[in-house]
Amino acid sequence: MFELFEDKDGQGIKYYKSSILNNLGLAHAFTTRLINSRSITDFTLGTGGNTALEYIVSKNRKKICKILNLSEKKIVVPKQEHTNNVKIINNSNEDITQTDGVITANPDIVFLLQFADCAPIILYEPDQKVVGIIHAGWKGTAGRIICNAVKKFEDNFDIKPKNILASIGPTIGQCCYPVSKDVYSKLKNSVNISSCQAFKKTHYDDKIYVDLKKLNQRQLLEVGVENIDISVFCTSCNNDLFFSYRAEHGKTGRHSAIASILV
Ligand SMILES: [Zn+2]
């Protein structure tokens, strides 16, 4: 279940937390674009390619860290490039180019990844306290990036998949995500069964509508992760609440998934 929170210092920054993670004391948030500020209309945590926003983005990143009580920690923002690469990050000056998934056991690190329609997924193992954030658009999903991440939890920390909790945040919904036949066939091959209701044909066009959240849920189940919390929101239908690349034709800000281990 995803619960809405609002910061208390009066700026009205609104963000969601996933109850399965919050109950176990992981500092995290799935942010929205909402803020009650006269000078800022949107709470963006990424420039979306608009360099004029760099200053405000850096201020906003500090703000959300403060709200989550993470001000003394080091923010790591990987260079997301729609790959299926997942890296273990031990300190804040590691190579994070071409990185769409990051994992750490270091409580001094804060992960912040940026989204506008793609699926934000937080993975957490509460016994050893290992956290990861994954960026899964269609390319990452076709490349089973979430399974790569689970494998890293197993290989590097000897963690059993059934002990991992997963939260899939606000993502473009099946209602708003038609894809080409080529993309469909790549996504179909990313899961073992095609009947997981992730694909829908309509009678009014010949497109195939894809549910990225269901595909990532299916991939998680296939590799043994059972405890999965999924946000109900479609970022495109709820464009007042979230940034949507599709709904805004590519020109938009970025909401975020943020996570850091509490000691
Ligand atoms: Zn929608």
Boltz pocket constraint, residues with backbone or C-beta under 6 A from the ligand:
constraints:
  - pocket:
      binder: B
      contacts: [[A, 172], [A, 173], [A, 174], [A, 175], [A, 176], [A, 234], [A, 235], [A, 236], [A, 237], [A, 238]]
      max_distance: 6.0
